[in-house]
Amino acid sequence: MKKIVWAVAFLLLVCQAVAINYAPVVQFTYEINGKFVIFDASSSYDPDGYILNYTWHFGDGSIGYGIIANHNYENEGRYNVTLNVEDNLGNKNSTTKTIVIDITPPSTICKLNPDINGRNGWYVSNTILFLNAVDSLSGINRTYYKVGGGAWSEYFAPVAISEEGNHTVYYYSVDNSGNYEETKIMNIKIDKSPPSTHILVDKNSSGGWYNERINASLFSDDAISGINKTFYRINGGEFLEYNMVINLGDGKYFFEFFSVDMAGNFEENNRMEIKIDTVSPEINIISPLKGLYVFGRKIFDTELTFVIGSLEVNVECYDLNGIKLIEFYYDNIYKGNSTSSTSSWEINEFSIGKHEIKFIAYDLAGNKKIKSEEIYIINLKWN
């Protein structure tokens, strides 16, 4: 029995001698402000005692002490910071965290697809905006952009820009250290529409013809990028750059003209015919000619025209661009008209004495010619 008592007592002494002593729990927080960092180990503790020593290894070869330690790093970079602690019983523990010292803002690159495909920095199609942000230390947090006076939006995917006009794109990025990039600007100019050109003539036409010299002017308009050049050619000749009023005289002209805007958009070729005739038609009286006519038959020549009985009047007209109408008057009384270049009318009414036959010819341009002839006639026809 005594042996059992001594054994139990021995075991109790051994257990007291080997009582468990826990190591301290190590943890810390930090606050970064530029290159200056405040480290705080207030959350570290010892379960069965207290912590006597806090030793900091800042990762750049420097050491600090205390529950709270401050350190100013000379250079940016990634640093492994280790906190070593020791409690009142000599137990030690440590923990390590990686911190990033980053005072450099990120950099964002703006690219467009396709590349500029017009002239003078203009796009002649839609374009897609790509933003690529880079930060070598703490990494990119967010990228923002806005177009013109619109609201800022976070960039997630490429942005299509299709509206014509001048667009200013603003963009910037923020890294995980809270560094803000200065706002950058990209100007995008889009003009997908060709210009428009029209011709203006300073005279009025009749039936598509002008009967006097004209001045033809070309006027072009482009509301987006503006007009670069205007070209024209006449009757299939070489295209010339338009820079002054075009003066035209008699003839038929087949005009072709178009413009190119500053973005490089080509207008489709415009076509227009201009017809000018400033010359009056010619009138040739075939009969009666000077002489004596008896019932329509010429007997002999005389200095004047004498007619006995009825008479057929024959006239011929000529114009380079065509006769529109011939009118016949007898003593200024309208007797009829014809659209043929050769026409005839019969005079068979009571007449004694001097009379006038008159012809007025009109060409397609509205030019007219008047020709008259005096005749002496005796026609005793009674109605």
VEXTOR-86953 format. One record per residue (C-alpha): residue number from 1; residue in one letter; x, y, z. Coordinates in steps of 0.001 Angstrom, whole numbers, plus 500000, padded with zeros to 6 digits. Layout:
! VEXTOR-86953
[pt NUM,'a',[X,Y,Z]],
...
This chain:
! VEXTOR-86953
[pt 1,'m',[500000,500000,500000]],
[pt 2,'k',[502839,502358,500849]],
[pt 3,'k',[504321,501661,497434]],
[pt 4,'i',[501132,502781,495708]],
[pt 5,'v',[500996,506053,497691]],
[pt 6,'w',[504597,506858,496857]],
[pt 7,'a',[503939,506164,493152]],
[pt 8,'v',[500960,508539,493020]],
[pt 9,'a',[502915,511289,494748]],
[pt 10,'f',[505757,510865,492274]],
[pt 11,'l',[503429,511216,489313]],
[pt 12,'l',[501918,514445,490702]],
[pt 13,'l',[505365,515961,491095]],
[pt 14,'v',[506328,515021,487539]],
[pt 15,'c',[503146,516535,486078]],
[pt 16,'q',[503773,519780,487924]],
[pt 17,'a',[507340,519843,486585]],
[pt 18,'v',[506264,519380,482960]],
[pt 19,'a',[503283,521821,482954]],
[pt 20,'i',[502644,523201,479343]],
[pt 21,'n',[503890,526758,478608]],
[pt 22,'y',[502278,528176,475393]],
[pt 23,'a',[504183,530293,472862]],
[pt 24,'p',[502926,533842,472247]],
[pt 25,'v',[500528,534513,469376]],
[pt 26,'v',[502076,536889,466819]],
[pt 27,'q',[500040,539134,464515]],
[pt 28,'f',[500273,542689,463306]],
[pt 29,'t',[498693,545281,461049]],
[pt 30,'y',[500240,548097,459048]],
[pt 31,'e',[499264,551352,457447]],
[pt 32,'i',[501138,552648,454407]],
[pt 33,'n',[501359,556324,453576]],
[pt 34,'g',[503702,556764,450635]],
[pt 35,'k',[507031,555353,451809]],
[pt 36,'f',[506177,555766,455469]],
[pt 37,'v',[504661,552737,457226]],
[pt 38,'i',[503222,552345,460744]],
[pt 39,'f',[503380,548767,462040]],
[pt 40,'d',[501100,547792,464950]],
[pt 41,'a',[501476,544538,466913]],
[pt 42,'s',[498783,545384,469502]],
[pt 43,'s',[496810,542325,468470]],
[pt 44,'s',[499672,539979,469494]],
[pt 45,'y',[499273,538276,472899]],
[pt 46,'d',[500588,535495,475182]],
[pt 47,'p',[498027,532942,476494]],
[pt 48,'d',[499823,532206,479776]],
[pt 49,'g',[502044,535190,480278]],
[pt 50,'y',[503005,538404,478564]],
[pt 51,'i',[505220,539512,475731]],
[pt 52,'l',[508440,541134,476749]],
[pt 53,'n',[510078,541897,473385]],
[pt 54,'y',[508919,542941,469907]],
[pt 55,'t',[511604,542959,467237]],
[pt 56,'w',[510801,544092,463683]],
[pt 57,'h',[512786,543188,460569]],
[pt 58,'f',[511559,545590,457891]],
[pt 59,'g',[512940,543673,454906]],
[pt 60,'d',[515369,546354,453792]],
[pt 61,'g',[518051,545524,456385]],
[pt 62,'s',[516593,547810,459048]],
[pt 63,'i',[515361,546684,462496]],
[pt 64,'g',[512857,548256,464867]],
[pt 65,'y',[511437,547542,468348]],
[pt 66,'g',[508243,547984,470250]],
[pt 67,'i',[504554,547157,469933]],
[pt 68,'i',[504205,550001,467419]],
[pt 69,'a',[507049,550735,465054]],
[pt 70,'n',[507410,553297,462295]],
[pt 71,'h',[509628,552926,459294]],
[pt 72,'n',[510388,555088,456266]],
[pt 73,'y',[511483,553123,453198]],
[pt 74,'e',[513945,554717,450838]],
[pt 75,'n',[512818,552872,447726]],
[pt 76,'e',[509673,551441,446237]],
[pt 77,'g',[509345,547697,446113]],
[pt 78,'r',[508061,544568,447789]],
[pt 79,'y',[509351,543911,451323]],
[pt 80,'n',[508976,540876,453582]],
[pt 81,'v',[508418,542277,457089]],
[pt 82,'t',[509002,539863,459996]],
[pt 83,'l',[507892,540403,463602]],
[pt 84,'n',[509716,538355,466296]],
[pt 85,'v',[508308,538281,469852]],
[pt 86,'e',[509439,536710,473142]],
[pt 87,'d',[507318,536233,476271]],
[pt 88,'n',[508226,536350,479944]],
[pt 89,'l',[509036,532634,479992]],
[pt 90,'g',[511417,532871,477075]],
[pt 91,'n',[509046,531473,474467]],
[pt 92,'k',[509439,532954,470998]],
[pt 93,'n',[507310,533182,467884]],
[pt 94,'s',[507300,535149,464621]],
[pt 95,'t',[505205,535986,461586]],
[pt 96,'t',[506017,537503,458183]],
[pt 97,'k',[503973,539650,455842]],
[pt 98,'t',[504787,541081,452420]],
[pt 99,'i',[504108,544765,451951]],
[pt 100,'v',[504287,546853,448801]],
[pt 101,'i',[505712,550345,448760]],
[pt 102,'d',[504265,551902,445617]],
[pt 103,'i',[504066,555649,445053]],
[pt 104,'t',[504142,555497,441252]],
[pt 105,'p',[500751,555820,439545]],
[pt 106,'p',[499788,553259,436922]],
[pt 107,'s',[500064,553868,433198]],
[pt 108,'t',[497191,553381,430767]],
[pt 109,'i',[497651,552963,427038]],
[pt 110,'c',[494824,553735,424628]],
[pt 111,'k',[494691,551924,421309]],
[pt 112,'l',[492174,552078,418488]],
[pt 113,'n',[491196,549401,416014]],
[pt 114,'p',[491446,549861,413146]],
[pt 115,'d',[494276,552346,412883]],
[pt 116,'i',[493424,555692,411308]],
[pt 117,'n',[492046,554823,407887]],
[pt 118,'g',[491256,558283,406521]],
[pt 119,'r',[493265,561391,405826]],
[pt 120,'n',[494454,564130,408153]],
[pt 121,'g',[493897,562034,411270]],
[pt 122,'w',[490275,561139,410446]],
[pt 123,'y',[488511,557817,410581]],
[pt 124,'v',[486126,557000,407754]],
[pt 125,'s',[484607,554075,409666]],
[pt 126,'n',[483610,553071,413170]],
[pt 127,'t',[486459,552429,415571]],
[pt 128,'i',[486921,550410,418774]],
[pt 129,'l',[488669,551815,421848]],
[pt 130,'f',[490976,549547,423874]],
[pt 131,'l',[492437,550589,427254]],
[pt 132,'n',[495358,548636,428732]],
[pt 133,'a',[496589,549639,432189]],
[pt 134,'v',[499907,548515,433706]],
[pt 135,'d',[501269,548802,437246]],
[pt 136,'s',[504440,546871,438070]],
[pt 137,'l',[504132,546858,441884]],
[pt 138,'s',[500716,546886,443480]],
[pt 139,'g',[498730,546105,440341]],
[pt 140,'i',[495705,547726,438715]],
[pt 141,'n',[492579,548298,440722]],
[pt 142,'r',[490280,550045,438229]],
[pt 143,'t',[490323,551940,434942]],
[pt 144,'y',[487847,554712,434091]],
[pt 145,'y',[486919,556554,430912]],
[pt 146,'k',[484409,559010,429516]],
[pt 147,'v',[483627,560315,426025]],
[pt 148,'g',[483176,564053,425639]],
[pt 149,'g',[481037,565553,428377]],
[pt 150,'g',[479498,562221,429351]],
[pt 151,'a',[479680,560509,432731]],
[pt 152,'w',[482698,558523,433903]],
[pt 153,'s',[482381,554760,433442]],
[pt 154,'e',[484512,551909,434655]],
[pt 155,'y',[486264,550185,431778]],
[pt 156,'f',[485519,546483,431456]],
[pt 157,'a',[485577,545769,427723]],
[pt 158,'p',[486456,547498,424415]],
[pt 159,'v',[484227,550460,423581]],
[pt 160,'a',[482786,551005,420085]],
[pt 161,'i',[482673,554598,418844]],
[pt 162,'s',[480502,555068,415776]],
[pt 163,'e',[479005,558559,415917]],
[pt 164,'e',[480423,561009,413406]],
[pt 165,'g',[482241,564068,414669]],
[pt 166,'n',[485129,565035,416945]],
[pt 167,'h',[485289,562991,420140]],
[pt 168,'t',[487544,563559,423126]],
[pt 169,'v',[488099,560451,425236]],
[pt 170,'y',[489338,560926,428821]],
[pt 171,'y',[490775,557989,430767]],
[pt 172,'y',[492873,557082,433814]],
[pt 173,'s',[493618,554160,436142]],
[pt 174,'v',[494018,553597,439895]],
[pt 175,'d',[496383,550992,441339]],
[pt 176,'n',[495939,548860,444451]],
[pt 177,'s',[498060,551299,446458]],
[pt 178,'g',[495575,554075,445732]],
[pt 179,'n',[497794,555933,443273]],
[pt 180,'y',[495745,557857,440686]],
[pt 181,'e',[497060,558308,437189]],
[pt 182,'e',[496707,561770,435700]],
[pt 183,'t',[493832,561907,433254]],
[pt 184,'k',[494901,561286,429680]],
[pt 185,'i',[493181,562443,426508]],
[pt 186,'m',[492674,560801,423133]],
[pt 187,'n',[491044,562693,420261]],
[pt 188,'i',[489034,560622,417799]],
[pt 189,'k',[487643,562115,414574]],
[pt 190,'i',[485080,560174,412560]],
[pt 191,'d',[483594,561198,409216]],
[pt 192,'k',[481893,558423,407268]],
[pt 193,'s',[479814,560616,404950]],
[pt 194,'p',[480973,561920,401566]],
[pt 195,'p',[480621,565623,400741]],
[pt 196,'s',[477926,567082,398520]],
[pt 197,'t',[478531,569295,395488]],
[pt 198,'h',[476065,571188,393315]],
[pt 199,'i',[476407,573493,390352]],
[pt 200,'l',[474943,576989,390142]],
[pt 201,'v',[474485,578864,386852]],
[pt 202,'d',[473996,582619,386877]],
[pt 203,'k',[471398,582623,384076]],
[pt 204,'n',[467960,581120,383575]],
[pt 205,'s',[467412,578378,381037]],
[pt 206,'s',[464485,577615,378750]],
[pt 207,'g',[463754,574012,377968]],
[pt 208,'g',[467223,573043,379124]],
[pt 209,'w',[468927,575658,376950]],
[pt 210,'y',[470669,578908,377772]],
[pt 211,'n',[470590,581673,375169]],
[pt 212,'e',[473496,583691,376553]],
[pt 213,'r',[476941,583047,377953]],
[pt 214,'i',[476889,581670,381467]],
[pt 215,'n',[479073,581519,384551]],
[pt 216,'a',[478983,578123,386245]],
[pt 217,'s',[480044,577819,389887]],
[pt 218,'l',[480540,574681,391965]],
[pt 219,'f',[479516,574753,395623]],
[pt 220,'s',[480552,571959,398007]],
[pt 221,'d',[479504,571172,401543]],
[pt 222,'d',[480728,568776,404200]],
[pt 223,'a',[479388,569228,407709]],
[pt 224,'i',[481921,567026,409525]],
[pt 225,'s',[485527,567275,408351]],
[pt 226,'g',[485085,569998,405727]],
[pt 227,'i',[485898,570207,402040]],
[pt 228,'n',[489395,569446,400840]],
[pt 229,'k',[489118,569784,397049]],
[pt 230,'t',[486552,569842,394256]],
[pt 231,'f',[487221,568477,390772]],
[pt 232,'y',[485433,568770,387436]],
[pt 233,'r',[485828,567912,383797]],
[pt 234,'i',[483989,568851,380618]],
[pt 235,'n',[483119,566539,377746]],
[pt 236,'g',[485260,563677,378995]],
[pt 237,'g',[488464,565673,379341]],
[pt 238,'e',[490947,565600,382173]],
[pt 239,'f',[489667,566245,385696]],
[pt 240,'l',[490767,569653,386949]],
[pt 241,'e',[490703,571138,390428]],
[pt 242,'y',[487966,573731,390719]],
[pt 243,'n',[489156,577093,391975]],
[pt 244,'m',[487281,579738,389987]],
[pt 245,'v',[484051,580433,388098]],
[pt 246,'i',[483781,578638,384747]],
[pt 247,'n',[482657,580834,381828]],
[pt 248,'l',[480979,579057,378912]],
[pt 249,'g',[479762,580142,375488]],
[pt 250,'d',[477880,578398,372694]],
[pt 251,'g',[477897,574631,372695]],
[pt 252,'k',[476842,571490,374493]],
[pt 253,'y',[478820,570638,377626]],
[pt 254,'f',[478711,567421,379596]],
[pt 255,'f',[479794,568345,383115]],
[pt 256,'e',[481145,565858,385658]],
[pt 257,'f',[482129,566991,389143]],
[pt 258,'f',[482763,565695,392661]],
[pt 259,'s',[484440,566690,395903]],
[pt 260,'v',[486744,565087,398460]],
[pt 261,'d',[486485,565990,402141]],
[pt 262,'m',[489327,566366,404636]],
[pt 263,'a',[488759,562808,405884]],
[pt 264,'g',[489294,561388,402396]],
[pt 265,'n',[485681,560542,401576]],
[pt 266,'f',[485042,560754,397821]],
[pt 267,'e',[481704,561943,396570]],
[pt 268,'e',[480115,559969,393762]],
[pt 269,'n',[480556,561601,390375]],
[pt 270,'n',[477791,564109,389550]],
[pt 271,'r',[476742,564585,385929]],
[pt 272,'m',[474954,567467,384250]],
[pt 273,'e',[474484,568670,380685]],
[pt 274,'i',[474645,572377,379909]],
[pt 275,'k',[473452,573566,376492]],
[pt 276,'i',[474120,577107,375278]],
[pt 277,'d',[472930,578725,372051]],
[pt 278,'t',[473283,582486,371739]],
[pt 279,'v',[472804,582629,367964]],
[pt 280,'s',[469383,583329,366494]],
[pt 281,'p',[468106,580982,363786]],
[pt 282,'e',[468394,581853,360100]],
[pt 283,'i',[465290,582476,357929]],
[pt 284,'n',[465407,582012,354194]],
[pt 285,'i',[462320,583018,352177]],
[pt 286,'i',[462178,580615,349248]],
[pt 287,'s',[459134,582227,347671]],
[pt 288,'p',[458012,584729,346791]],
[pt 289,'l',[461244,586301,345593]],
[pt 290,'k',[461362,589642,343838]],
[pt 291,'g',[459430,589311,340624]],
[pt 292,'l',[455980,589069,339099]],
[pt 293,'y',[453801,586164,340199]],
[pt 294,'v',[450540,585292,338469]],
[pt 295,'f',[448400,582781,340358]],
[pt 296,'g',[451430,581378,342094]],
[pt 297,'r',[453697,581195,339063]],
[pt 298,'k',[456700,583458,338711]],
[pt 299,'i',[456695,585167,335328]],
[pt 300,'f',[459897,587252,335471]],
[pt 301,'d',[462199,589079,337919]],
[pt 302,'t',[461502,592625,339033]],
[pt 303,'e',[462926,594949,341653]],
[pt 304,'l',[459798,594510,343763]],
[pt 305,'t',[457450,591624,344390]],
[pt 306,'f',[454146,591722,342556]],
[pt 307,'v',[451468,589104,342956]],
[pt 308,'i',[448280,588629,340965]],
[pt 309,'g',[445862,586124,342473]],
[pt 310,'s',[446724,583641,345205]],
[pt 311,'l',[450250,582857,346292]],
[pt 312,'e',[452017,580081,348227]],
[pt 313,'v',[454604,581352,350651]],
[pt 314,'n',[457551,579013,351307]],
[pt 315,'v',[460175,579541,354002]],
[pt 316,'e',[463187,577607,355237]],
[pt 317,'c',[464760,578026,358685]],
[pt 318,'y',[468051,576766,360028]],
[pt 319,'d',[469576,576590,363511]],
[pt 320,'l',[472604,574633,364653]],
[pt 321,'n',[470716,573219,367638]],
[pt 322,'g',[467288,572911,366112]],
[pt 323,'i',[464159,574924,365288]],
[pt 324,'k',[461396,574992,367858]],
[pt 325,'l',[458694,576995,366044]],
[pt 326,'i',[458044,579205,363007]],
[pt 327,'e',[455184,581705,363001]],
[pt 328,'f',[453676,583339,359897]],
[pt 329,'y',[452009,586778,359889]],
[pt 330,'y',[450220,588590,357075]],
[pt 331,'d',[449945,592294,357699]],
[pt 332,'n',[450848,591552,361342]],
[pt 333,'i',[447905,589189,361615]],
[pt 334,'y',[448879,585751,362885]],
[pt 335,'k',[448120,583088,360271]],
[pt 336,'g',[449690,579929,361679]],
[pt 337,'n',[452838,578146,362783]],
[pt 338,'s',[454949,575138,362048]],
[pt 339,'t',[457571,573118,363879]],
[pt 340,'s',[459244,571990,360666]],
[pt 341,'s',[462335,573715,359392]],
[pt 342,'t',[460660,574086,355953]],
[pt 343,'s',[457070,575365,355892]],
[pt 344,'s',[454529,576867,353497]],
[pt 345,'w',[451313,578876,353747]],
[pt 346,'e',[448850,580023,351093]],
[pt 347,'i',[447750,583641,350700]],
[pt 348,'n',[444354,583601,349049]],
[pt 349,'e',[442174,586430,350253]],
[pt 350,'f',[440919,589729,348940]],
[pt 351,'s',[443909,592020,348751]],
[pt 352,'i',[444805,595132,346764]],
[pt 353,'g',[447986,597095,347297]],
[pt 354,'k',[451063,596775,349455]],
[pt 355,'h',[451155,594084,352139]],
[pt 356,'e',[453693,592560,354465]],
[pt 357,'i',[454541,588918,355041]],
[pt 358,'k',[456495,588244,358216]],
[pt 359,'f',[458142,585167,359748]],
[pt 360,'i',[459309,584695,363324]],
[pt 361,'a',[461532,581688,364007]],
[pt 362,'y',[462387,580401,367522]],
[pt 363,'d',[465156,577966,368279]],
[pt 364,'l',[465320,575536,371217]],
[pt 365,'a',[467200,578051,373360]],
[pt 366,'g',[464524,580711,372929]],
[pt 367,'n',[466460,582838,370465]],
[pt 368,'k',[464251,584319,367789]],
[pt 369,'k',[464700,585828,364373]],
[pt 370,'i',[462232,588046,362495]],
[pt 371,'k',[462236,588440,358760]],
[pt 372,'s',[459663,590311,356695]],
[pt 373,'e',[459063,591113,353045]],
[pt 374,'e',[456840,593659,351314]],
[pt 375,'i',[454709,592474,348417]],
[pt 376,'y',[452209,594171,346125]],
[pt 377,'i',[449234,592000,345542]],
[pt 378,'i',[445984,592086,343613]],
[pt 379,'n',[443608,589342,344586]],
[pt 380,'l',[439956,590008,343881]],
[pt 381,'k',[438765,586880,345608]],
[pt 382,'w',[435526,587438,347455]],
[pt 383,'n',[434675,585285,350447]],
